[in-house]
Amino acid sequence: MWHILLDGLIQTMYTLSMALDLNAVGGMLMLTALVRLVLLPLSLRAALDQQANQQRLKALRPHLAQLKREYADDPAGLSKATMGLYRQHGVQLLSRAGMTNMAGQSLFGLGMIQALGRWQLSGGWGWIADLARPDAVLAVLVTLLTGLSLWLMPGSDMPLLLQCAVPLLVGALAWFSFPACVALYWSVSSAFGLLQTLYLRQQRESAQAR
């Protein structure tokens, strides 16, 4: 089944490159953009659900602190009371849209990484000398795009250490492990993620200004 998905991705990239008179990289970029656009409504819904969830959790902090005091010696009771409080106020650890979006993004992302590895793109493109080898410029670009998406995410409660570590880890993978064609895909996908983050940030600032 997985091989069918990989073959389908490769064939789709090839078909797009032929139909639109593009090279192989152009077909890969076009497929990435199309899939991200198709998933955009779901991604936005998942992000908005997450923000609403964070606001509910923030409002419940005093109640959660009270529960911790009441059940200081009863971890099982604390867990049950906490879950009951979450249900009462509509708090979800992960919404249906969030789970669907995570599954879709992960499936496509892993599929593209492996499909590009199987397609074995080579040769130069733009400033990239060899698509089959890592590229330092792309590694830096991936690091910056990933970092900006995390740092600018409105309402994010991710620890600062993690916000710094994740982009550096992604950049290291792009520099030392991934061929340039994979890092190029990752850069385009990350750029879409950054645009989504900027949109959500603007929407939140507009709502707060009303």
SVG drawing of the C-alpha trace seen along z (x, -y; Angstrom):
<svg xmlns="http://www.w3.org/2000/svg" viewBox="-20 -48 47 50">
<polyline fill="none" stroke="black" stroke-width="0.4" points="0.0,0.0 2.8,-2.4 4.6,-1.6 1.4,-2.5 1.4,-5.9 5.0,-6.6 4.6,-5.5 1.5,-7.7 3.4,-10.7 6.3,-10.2 3.9,-9.7 1.9,-12.8 5.1,-14.9 6.2,-13.6 2.7,-14.2 2.6,-17.8 6.1,-18.5 5.1,-17.2 1.7,-18.8 2.9,-22.2 6.2,-22.1 8.2,-22.1 11.3,-20.3 11.2,-17.6 11.8,-20.2 8.9,-22.3 6.6,-19.2 7.7,-18.6 7.1,-22.2 3.7,-22.3 2.5,-19.2 3.7,-20.5 1.8,-23.8 -1.4,-22.0 -1.5,-19.7 -0.8,-22.4 -3.6,-24.5 -6.0,-21.5 -5.1,-20.9 -5.2,-24.7 -8.9,-24.8 -8.3,-21.8 -5.0,-23.2 -6.7,-26.5 -9.6,-24.8 -7.1,-22.7 -5.1,-25.8 -8.2,-27.7 -9.4,-24.8 -6.0,-24.7 -6.1,-28.4 -9.7,-28.1 -8.5,-25.2 -5.6,-27.2 -7.9,-30.0 -10.2,-27.6 -7.2,-26.0 -6.0,-29.5 -9.4,-30.3 -9.4,-27.1 -6.0,-27.6 -7.5,-28.8 -9.8,-25.8 -7.0,-23.4 -4.9,-24.9 -7.8,-24.4 -8.2,-20.7 -4.4,-20.2 -4.8,-21.4 -8.0,-19.3 -6.5,-16.1 -2.9,-16.6 -2.7,-13.1 -5.0,-11.4 -3.4,-11.4 -6.2,-9.1 -8.9,-11.5 -7.0,-14.5 -6.9,-12.9 -10.6,-12.0 -11.6,-15.5 -9.4,-17.2 -10.8,-15.2 -14.3,-16.0 -13.5,-19.7 -12.2,-19.4 -15.3,-17.8 -17.5,-20.3 -15.8,-23.2 -15.2,-21.6 -11.5,-21.2 -10.1,-18.7 -6.5,-17.4 -6.7,-17.1 -9.7,-18.0 -11.0,-15.9 -9.7,-18.5 -6.3,-18.5 -6.0,-14.7 -7.1,-14.6 -4.7,-17.5 -1.8,-15.8 -2.4,-12.5 -2.7,-14.2 0.3,-16.4 2.4,-13.5 1.3,-11.1 2.1,-13.5 5.4,-14.7 6.8,-11.3 5.6,-10.1 7.3,-13.0 10.6,-12.5 10.7,-8.9 9.3,-9.5 12.0,-12.1 14.6,-9.6 13.3,-7.0 13.0,-9.4 16.7,-10.2 16.7,-13.7 20.2,-15.0 21.8,-17.8 21.7,-21.5 18.8,-23.9 19.1,-27.6 22.0,-28.0 21.9,-24.4 24.9,-22.5 23.5,-19.0 20.0,-18.1 21.2,-14.7 23.5,-16.3 22.8,-18.5 22.8,-22.2 23.9,-24.7 21.8,-27.6 18.7,-25.4 19.5,-24.1 19.7,-27.7 16.4,-28.6 14.6,-25.6 15.9,-26.5 14.7,-30.1 11.3,-29.2 10.7,-26.6 11.8,-28.9 9.7,-31.8 6.6,-29.6 7.1,-28.5 8.1,-31.9 5.2,-33.8 2.5,-31.2 -0.2,-33.2 -1.0,-31.8 1.8,-29.2 2.7,-27.7 5.7,-25.7 8.7,-26.2 11.3,-28.6 14.0,-25.9 11.9,-23.7 11.2,-26.6 14.9,-27.0 15.8,-23.3 13.3,-22.2 14.4,-24.6 18.1,-23.7 17.3,-20.0 15.4,-20.4 18.3,-22.5 20.8,-19.9 18.9,-17.2 18.6,-19.3 22.4,-20.0 23.8,-16.6 21.1,-14.0 18.7,-15.1 19.5,-15.7 18.8,-19.2 15.6,-18.1 14.1,-17.0 15.3,-20.2 13.7,-22.2 10.4,-20.4 10.7,-21.1 11.4,-24.8 8.3,-25.2 6.1,-23.4 7.5,-25.4 6.9,-28.6 3.2,-27.7 3.2,-27.0 4.7,-30.4 2.1,-32.1 -0.6,-30.3 1.0,-31.4 1.1,-35.0 -2.6,-34.9 -3.6,-33.4 -1.6,-36.1 -3.3,-38.9 -6.7,-37.4 -6.0,-37.2 -4.7,-40.8 -7.8,-42.0 -10.1,-40.2 -8.3,-41.7 -8.6,-45.2 -12.4,-45.0"/>
</svg>
